[in-house]
């Protein structure tokens, strides 16, 4: 199946490695222009070079610490300014930091929730108004199985991902009512 995304613009968090880089490559090869966000500029540049080498669509890199609301807002604004719009938002940032519950500090809880939930909320809030105005847009929130079936020693990741699952369901319900 050949799915084309010509004329579409995507923003992908965690876009320098793994699933994020793979999605960025796939979207770009399907004709989309892509903005990839990640913390490390060197990893972003390496990913962008691989996407460019594949002869894919335009890719821009935006180093961003998604733990910080102002940095997240700036990255979204920069992506919108360079690409023109955001049609597809992929919230993919975050890695498992699973530990035993009793060993987690408040700072570790806070950082995980900021990255895997609050950054997603902020980016969805930024993207949705223009998507609704254009009557087209897609938001993909990457989760893991722990969101539905957490295992022992899976906090804080399973908790923040479960909140992300609930958020995704809320957004889907809101979208159906708005249509």
TORKOL-4160 file (C-alpha; in steps of 0.2 Angstrom, whole numbers, padded with zeros to 4 digits, m for minus):
179
<pt num="1" X="0000" Y="0000" Z="0000"/>
<pt num="2" X="0007" Y="0017" Z="m0005"/>
<pt num="3" X="0001" Y="0031" Z="0007"/>
<pt num="4" X="0006" Y="0048" Z="0002"/>
<pt num="5" X="0008" Y="0063" Z="0014"/>
<pt num="6" X="0013" Y="0076" Z="0000"/>
<pt num="7" X="0010" Y="0093" Z="0007"/>
<pt num="8" X="0008" Y="0087" Z="0025"/>
<pt num="9" X="0019" Y="0093" Z="0039"/>
<pt num="10" X="0023" Y="0082" Z="0054"/>
<pt num="11" X="0031" Y="0086" Z="0071"/>
<pt num="12" X="0039" Y="0071" Z="0080"/>
<pt num="13" X="0046" Y="0072" Z="0098"/>
<pt num="14" X="0059" Y="0059" Z="0102"/>
<pt num="15" X="0063" Y="0060" Z="0083"/>
<pt num="16" X="0082" Y="0057" Z="0084"/>
<pt num="17" X="0082" Y="0038" Z="0088"/>
<pt num="18" X="0071" Y="0022" Z="0088"/>
<pt num="19" X="0053" Y="0023" Z="0084"/>
<pt num="20" X="0053" Y="0042" Z="0082"/>
<pt num="21" X="0067" Y="0042" Z="0069"/>
<pt num="22" X="0058" Y="0028" Z="0060"/>
<pt num="23" X="0042" Y="0037" Z="0059"/>
<pt num="24" X="0051" Y="0053" Z="0053"/>
<pt num="25" X="0059" Y="0043" Z="0040"/>
<pt num="26" X="0043" Y="0035" Z="0034"/>
<pt num="27" X="0033" Y="0051" Z="0034"/>
<pt num="28" X="0047" Y="0060" Z="0025"/>
<pt num="29" X="0048" Y="0046" Z="0012"/>
<pt num="30" X="0029" Y="0047" Z="0010"/>
<pt num="31" X="0031" Y="0066" Z="0005"/>
<pt num="32" X="0029" Y="0075" Z="0022"/>
<pt num="33" X="0040" Y="0088" Z="0028"/>
<pt num="34" X="0046" Y="0084" Z="0046"/>
<pt num="35" X="0052" Y="0093" Z="0061"/>
<pt num="36" X="0061" Y="0081" Z="0074"/>
<pt num="37" X="0063" Y="0086" Z="0092"/>
<pt num="38" X="0075" Y="0079" Z="0104"/>
<pt num="39" X="0086" Y="0084" Z="0118"/>
<pt num="40" X="0103" Y="0081" Z="0110"/>
<pt num="41" X="0108" Y="0091" Z="0095"/>
<pt num="42" X="0121" Y="0079" Z="0089"/>
<pt num="43" X="0108" Y="0065" Z="0088"/>
<pt num="44" X="0096" Y="0076" Z="0079"/>
<pt num="45" X="0109" Y="0080" Z="0066"/>
<pt num="46" X="0113" Y="0062" Z="0063"/>
<pt num="47" X="0095" Y="0057" Z="0061"/>
<pt num="48" X="0092" Y="0071" Z="0049"/>
<pt num="49" X="0107" Y="0066" Z="0039"/>
<pt num="50" X="0100" Y="0049" Z="0037"/>
<pt num="51" X="0083" Y="0055" Z="0032"/>
<pt num="52" X="0091" Y="0067" Z="0019"/>
<pt num="53" X="0102" Y="0053" Z="0012"/>
<pt num="54" X="0086" Y="0043" Z="0009"/>
<pt num="55" X="0080" Y="0057" Z="m0003"/>
<pt num="56" X="0065" Y="0060" Z="0008"/>
<pt num="57" X="0055" Y="0076" Z="0011"/>
<pt num="58" X="0062" Y="0091" Z="0021"/>
<pt num="59" X="0068" Y="0088" Z="0038"/>
<pt num="60" X="0072" Y="0101" Z="0051"/>
<pt num="61" X="0079" Y="0098" Z="0068"/>
<pt num="62" X="0074" Y="0107" Z="0084"/>
<pt num="63" X="0084" Y="0103" Z="0100"/>
<pt num="64" X="0071" Y="0104" Z="0114"/>
<pt num="65" X="0070" Y="0100" Z="0133"/>
<pt num="66" X="0052" Y="0095" Z="0134"/>
<pt num="67" X="0052" Y="0096" Z="0153"/>
<pt num="68" X="0050" Y="0114" Z="0151"/>
<pt num="69" X="0034" Y="0123" Z="0145"/>
<pt num="70" X="0043" Y="0138" Z="0138"/>
<pt num="71" X="0055" Y="0127" Z="0128"/>
<pt num="72" X="0041" Y="0116" Z="0122"/>
<pt num="73" X="0031" Y="0131" Z="0116"/>
<pt num="74" X="0046" Y="0139" Z="0107"/>
<pt num="75" X="0050" Y="0122" Z="0098"/>
<pt num="76" X="0032" Y="0121" Z="0092"/>
<pt num="77" X="0032" Y="0139" Z="0086"/>
<pt num="78" X="0048" Y="0137" Z="0077"/>
<pt num="79" X="0042" Y="0121" Z="0069"/>
<pt num="80" X="0026" Y="0130" Z="0063"/>
<pt num="81" X="0036" Y="0145" Z="0057"/>
<pt num="82" X="0048" Y="0134" Z="0047"/>
<pt num="83" X="0035" Y="0121" Z="0040"/>
<pt num="84" X="0020" Y="0133" Z="0039"/>
<pt num="85" X="0008" Y="0121" Z="0049"/>
<pt num="86" X="0008" Y="0105" Z="0059"/>
<pt num="87" X="m0004" Y="0092" Z="0051"/>
<pt num="88" X="0003" Y="0077" Z="0061"/>
<pt num="89" X="0009" Y="0078" Z="0079"/>
<pt num="90" X="0018" Y="0062" Z="0085"/>
<pt num="91" X="0021" Y="0063" Z="0104"/>
<pt num="92" X="0035" Y="0050" Z="0106"/>
<pt num="93" X="0047" Y="0057" Z="0118"/>
<pt num="94" X="0052" Y="0047" Z="0133"/>
<pt num="95" X="0061" Y="0031" Z="0139"/>
<pt num="96" X="0057" Y="0019" Z="0152"/>
<pt num="97" X="0064" Y="0024" Z="0169"/>
<pt num="98" X="0056" Y="0009" Z="0178"/>
<pt num="99" X="0061" Y="0006" Z="0196"/>
<pt num="100" X="0053" Y="0000" Z="0212"/>
<pt num="101" X="0040" Y="0012" Z="0219"/>
<pt num="102" X="0048" Y="0015" Z="0235"/>
<pt num="103" X="0064" Y="0020" Z="0228"/>
<pt num="104" X="0057" Y="0034" Z="0217"/>
<pt num="105" X="0060" Y="0052" Z="0222"/>
<pt num="106" X="0048" Y="0066" Z="0220"/>
<pt num="107" X="0060" Y="0073" Z="0207"/>
<pt num="108" X="0060" Y="0057" Z="0197"/>
<pt num="109" X="0040" Y="0057" Z="0197"/>
<pt num="110" X="0040" Y="0075" Z="0192"/>
<pt num="111" X="0052" Y="0073" Z="0178"/>
<pt num="112" X="0043" Y="0058" Z="0171"/>
<pt num="113" X="0026" Y="0066" Z="0172"/>
<pt num="114" X="0033" Y="0082" Z="0164"/>
<pt num="115" X="0040" Y="0073" Z="0149"/>
<pt num="116" X="0027" Y="0059" Z="0146"/>
<pt num="117" X="0011" Y="0068" Z="0151"/>
<pt num="118" X="0013" Y="0087" Z="0152"/>
<pt num="119" X="0023" Y="0089" Z="0136"/>
<pt num="120" X="0010" Y="0079" Z="0127"/>
<pt num="121" X="m0004" Y="0090" Z="0134"/>
<pt num="122" X="0006" Y="0106" Z="0129"/>
<pt num="123" X="0009" Y="0100" Z="0112"/>
<pt num="124" X="m0009" Y="0094" Z="0109"/>
<pt num="125" X="m0015" Y="0111" Z="0115"/>
<pt num="126" X="m0004" Y="0120" Z="0103"/>
<pt num="127" X="m0008" Y="0109" Z="0088"/>
<pt num="128" X="m0027" Y="0107" Z="0090"/>
<pt num="129" X="m0034" Y="0124" Z="0086"/>
<pt num="130" X="m0026" Y="0125" Z="0069"/>
<pt num="131" X="m0030" Y="0107" Z="0065"/>
<pt num="132" X="m0048" Y="0110" Z="0069"/>
<pt num="133" X="m0048" Y="0126" Z="0059"/>
<pt num="134" X="m0041" Y="0116" Z="0044"/>
<pt num="135" X="m0053" Y="0102" Z="0048"/>
<pt num="136" X="m0038" Y="0090" Z="0046"/>
<pt num="137" X="m0025" Y="0084" Z="0058"/>
<pt num="138" X="m0019" Y="0068" Z="0067"/>
<pt num="139" X="m0011" Y="0066" Z="0084"/>
<pt num="140" X="m0002" Y="0050" Z="0088"/>
<pt num="141" X="0003" Y="0047" Z="0106"/>
<pt num="142" X="0015" Y="0033" Z="0108"/>
<pt num="143" X="0013" Y="0023" Z="0123"/>
<pt num="144" X="0018" Y="0006" Z="0129"/>
<pt num="145" X="0009" Y="m0010" Z="0135"/>
<pt num="146" X="0012" Y="m0004" Z="0153"/>
<pt num="147" X="m0002" Y="0009" Z="0150"/>
<pt num="148" X="m0015" Y="m0004" Z="0151"/>
<pt num="149" X="m0006" Y="m0018" Z="0160"/>
<pt num="150" X="0007" Y="m0012" Z="0172"/>
<pt num="151" X="0020" Y="m0024" Z="0179"/>
<pt num="152" X="0029" Y="m0023" Z="0196"/>
<pt num="153" X="0043" Y="m0011" Z="0197"/>
<pt num="154" X="0036" Y="m0001" Z="0182"/>
<pt num="155" X="0034" Y="0016" Z="0190"/>
<pt num="156" X="0034" Y="0030" Z="0185"/>
<pt num="157" X="0033" Y="0025" Z="0167"/>
<pt num="158" X="0018" Y="0014" Z="0168"/>
<pt num="159" X="0009" Y="0028" Z="0178"/>
<pt num="160" X="0013" Y="0042" Z="0166"/>
<pt num="161" X="0009" Y="0031" Z="0151"/>
<pt num="162" X="m0008" Y="0026" Z="0158"/>
<pt num="163" X="m0012" Y="0045" Z="0160"/>
<pt num="164" X="m0006" Y="0047" Z="0142"/>
<pt num="165" X="m0019" Y="0033" Z="0137"/>
<pt num="166" X="m0033" Y="0042" Z="0147"/>
<pt num="167" X="m0028" Y="0058" Z="0138"/>
<pt num="168" X="m0028" Y="0050" Z="0121"/>
<pt num="169" X="m0046" Y="0043" Z="0124"/>
<pt num="170" X="m0052" Y="0060" Z="0131"/>
<pt num="171" X="m0045" Y="0069" Z="0115"/>
<pt num="172" X="m0053" Y="0056" Z="0104"/>
<pt num="173" X="m0070" Y="0058" Z="0112"/>
<pt num="174" X="m0068" Y="0077" Z="0111"/>
<pt num="175" X="m0064" Y="0075" Z="0092"/>
<pt num="176" X="m0079" Y="0065" Z="0089"/>
<pt num="177" X="m0091" Y="0078" Z="0097"/>
<pt num="178" X="m0083" Y="0092" Z="0088"/>
<pt num="179" X="m0085" Y="0084" Z="0071"/>
